[in-house]
C-alpha cells in the first residue's frame, strides 16, 4: 500500500541526523512519493540598524537563506542518484512556517528529528510540541539515536476516549492501525496494538454509599472488559479489509488489552516491549479548529523515549493560517 504521497522532512544542516533523513528517503522511495527537505531560519528584525551604505536587512536575510540552501544541497547530494528531492529555506517561527508549508504544498506527512535529546522529557511547549498540536497531517518525530530499522511498532488506539463523535474516534483508530500496519510491513517489524480500558464507577459500586454485592461488581467489570475486547477485535477485522488479509496474516499483530490509565500504561508497555515507534492520536476531542492535544496524549509524549508518529482525527482544522 502506498500510504504517503508528499513528504516534508525538516532538517537542521548544522545538526545532521542522517538516520532520520535516510528513513525519509526510503519512505519516499517505497511510496513513490515526493520528498521536500526544508530548513527554517529566523527572521532578521526590521529594526536592526546597519551602518550607512552597508548591507540592508533584506540583503542579510537573502544571504542567510542562500547559505542554508547550500547546506541543504550538500545534505541531499548523496541521495541524488536515488530520487529527486526538492529543497526550501523557510523564514520565521519554525512550527508556524512548517505548518504553512504543509498547507501550501498539501504534504501528507512531516518527518522531523526532535530538537534535542531531552525533547520528550523537558521541552514541553517547544516548537516540536506546537507542531504536534497544530499540524494537520501526521508528524513523525524520529529519534536520531537508535537502530536504523524498527523492530517493534506499538499502535495505541483510543488513547483519549473523550474524542467525539464516535464516528470520528473510530475513523482515527482505523487510521492509526492502517499507518502502523503499513510501516510494520515496510520495516519487517513486529506490530503490537494496545487498547487501555477501565471499569468506570467500580470504586463507587464497592463504596459505603452505594454498596453492591461483589458478584454483581465482578459481572459489571467482566462486561466492560468484554465490550472493549469485542471493539478491539472488530477494529482489527475492519483494518484487515483495508490492508488486506494477507498483510494482516503476515503481521500477526499482537494485541494488548490493558486495564488502567492510558497515560501510565502506554509508556510502561512501550518500555517493556522495547518499542522503536509509538503510533498514536494526539487530539483530545474533535469539532474545534486548532484544539490542543488532550492531557492524556501530552502526558504520554512526555514519558516515552522512542520515536513517535502523531496522527490527527479526520476533519481536524489547524488554527494556523497561511500568510496572505
N, C-alpha and C positions, 0 to 999 in steps of 0.2 A: 504494500500500500504506500502510495506517495502522499505523505501526510502534510509536508510543508512545501510551499512554492516560492516564497520570497523571504529570505532570512536576512536579518540585520545583526551583524557582530559589532560590539562596541569594544574598541581596542584602546590601549594606552601604550603607545610605542616606547615609552620610557620604562614601562614595567611589563615587558613582554611575557605573555602567558601562552607559550607555544602549544601546550596540550589542549587548551580551550579553542584556539584558532584551528588546530588540526581537526578537532571534533566538528567544528562548524563547516570546514571544507568537506569532510567526509559525509556529513549530513546533507549538504548541498548536492554532492555527487550522487548519493544514494536516492535522493528525492528528485534529481534532475531539476533542482531549484536555483533561483537567482540568489547570489550572495553579495551583500554590500558590507564593506568594512568602514566604520566611521570612527572618528576621534572628536571629542568635544573640547574646545578651548574656551577660556574665559573671555568675556568682552572687555576691552580696554575702556576705561572710563572716559567719557567725552570731556570731562572736566580736567583731564590730565594736561598739565602745562608743559610745553616744549619751547625751546629757545626759538627766537625769530629766525625764519629761513631754514629751520631744520625739518625733519620728517614730521608729517601730520599724524594724528591718531589713526586716520584711515590707512596711511602707509604702514604704520606699525602693525595694525590688525591684519592687513594683507600679507605682510612679511611673516607674521606668526602662522597664519593659515598655510602659506606656501611651505614653510619649514615642516609643519606637521604632515602636510600632504606628501612631502618627500619621504618622511619616515614611514608613512603608511605604504607607499610604493615599495620601499625596501622590505617592509614586513611581509607583504603578499608575494613578493618576487619568487620565492621558492615554489609557490603553488601555481604559478602562471601556466606551466605545461598541462596542468590538470583541469583547470576551468577558468573562465573569465570572472574576475572579481572587480566590482566597482569600488571606488574609494571616495569618501567625502570627509570634509572637515566642517563641523558644525560649531557655531559660536553662541555661547550663552550658558545658562544653568544646565548641567548635564541631563538630569532626568527629564526636564521640560523639553529640551531640544531632541532627545531621543524619541519621546512620545510624539512630538510634532513630525519627526521624520517618519515614524510608523504611520501616522495619519496621512501624510503626503503621499508616501510611496506604497501604502497598503501592505506593509510587512505582516506576515502571519507568525513570526517567531523572532524574539530578541534573545541573543546569547551575550552574556556579559560576565566576565570574571568578577568576583566580589572586590570591593575597593582595597581591602587588605585582609590579612589572615584572621583578624578578630571580628570580621564583619557580622557574623551571625550572633556573636555574643555581646558586642559592645557598641555597635554603631546604629542602634535603633533611631529612626528618624533621619538617616542619611539619604543620599541620593539613591542608593540601592533600594532602601525600603520604600521611598517615594515612588520609585519605578515599579516595584512590585504592587504597590497600592493602586497606581493610576494607569498603568499601561494597559490598553485594551486587548492586546494579543498576549499569548503565553510568554513568560520571561523565564529563561533558563540561566540561573546563576551557577556557573561551573567553577568548582573549586580547582585551583591550579595544581595544588599538590595532591598526589594520589596516582592511582593506576590509570594508564592510558585507556583502558577498556573498562566498562562497567560489568560487574559480575552479578550484582543483585539490585533490582529496582523495586522500590516499595511504592505502591499506589494506595493513597489514603482517600477513601470515599466517605462522604458525609462527615467531613471534618467539623463543620458547624451546621447543626440541624435547624438553625433559625432561617436558613435561606428559603425564601418563598417567592413565587408559588411552588407547589410540589413538582410541577412540570419542569420548571427551571432547575430546581435542585436535581431532579432525575437526569435531565439533559447534561448538567455539568458532571455528574458521576459517570455517565457514559463517555463523555469527552475525556475525562481523566483516564479511564480504563483503555480507551482507544489509543490515546497517545502513549501511555505507559506500555501497552502491548506492542505497539509499533516499534518503539525504541528497544524493547526487550528482544524482539525478533532481529533487529538490525545489529544489536550488540551481542547476540547469542547469550543473553543474560537470563538469570532466574527472575521470574516475576512473582512478587508477593503482593497480595491485596489485603488491606486491613480495614475493618469497619468496627468502630468503637461504639458500644451501646451501654445503657444503664437503665435500671428499673426505677423510673422517677416515682417518688412517693412511697417507696418501700419503707423508708425510715419512719414516715408518718404512720403507716399501717401497723408498724411494730411499737409505736409510741404508747404513752399512757393516755393521751387524749382520745385517740381513735385506736382502740385495741381490736386487732383482727387475729383470728386463730392462725397459728403458724402454717397449718396445711393450706389455708387459703392464700397466705402470702407467698408460699412456695409455688403454688399454682400460677399466681399472678406473674411472678418472676420468670417462670418457665414459658409462659405465654408471650411475654415481652421478648425473651431471647429467641423464641421460635419465629416471631414476626420479623425480627432483624435478620435471622438466618435465612428465612424464605426470601426476603428482599435481596440479600446479597447473592443468593443462588439465581434469582430471576435476573439480576443485573448482569451476572456473568453469562447467562444464557442469551441475553439480548446482545451483549457485545460480541458474542460468537457470530451472530448474524452480520456484524459489521466487519470484523477482522477475518471471518471465515473459520469453519470448523477445523480445517487442517491446521491453521495457525494456532488456535487455542489448544488443540490436541498436542501440538509440538511443545507449546509453552508449559502446559500443565500448571497453571498458576496456583500457588499455594495460598489459601485463604486463612485469615486470622480474625476470628470474631472475638474481640477482646472487651471485657466488661470494665468500665471505669470512666475516667475523664480523658478525652482525646488529647488535651494539652499535655498530659503526663504520659499516657500510654503510647502515643505515636513516636515521640522522641526515644522512649525507652526501647520500643521494638526495633526502631531503626538502628540503634546502637547494638542491640542483641544480635540482629541479623548481619551487622556489618554492611548495611546498605550503602551503595555508592550514589544513589539518587533517590530522592523522595519526590513523587508527583502528587500534587495536592491543589485544591481550590483555595483561593485567597480572598473571597468576598463574603462578608457575614450575611448579607441579605440582598435581594435584588430590587429593582424598580426605582432606585435613587441614583441619578447620574453621579459618578465620581465618588461613591461611598467608600470610606476607608475599609480596610480589612477588618474582619471580625476579631475579637480579642483572642479567640482560640488559635486562629491562624498566626497572629502576631506572636503569641507565646511559643508556638511550635517552632517558628522560624528562629527564635532566639536560642533554642535549645539544640537543634540538630547541627551536626558538624560535617554534613556531606553536601553534595550538590543538590539544588532544589529546582524543580520545574513548576512554576506557579501559574495556575490557569484561572481565567475569569469565566463566569457563567455566560451563556448566550444572552445577548442583548445588553451586556454591560456597556455603559457610555462613560468615557473619561470626562473629567471636568476640565482637562487641559484643552485649550482651543488653539488651532493653527494661527500663526501670525498673519495678520491681514496685509 
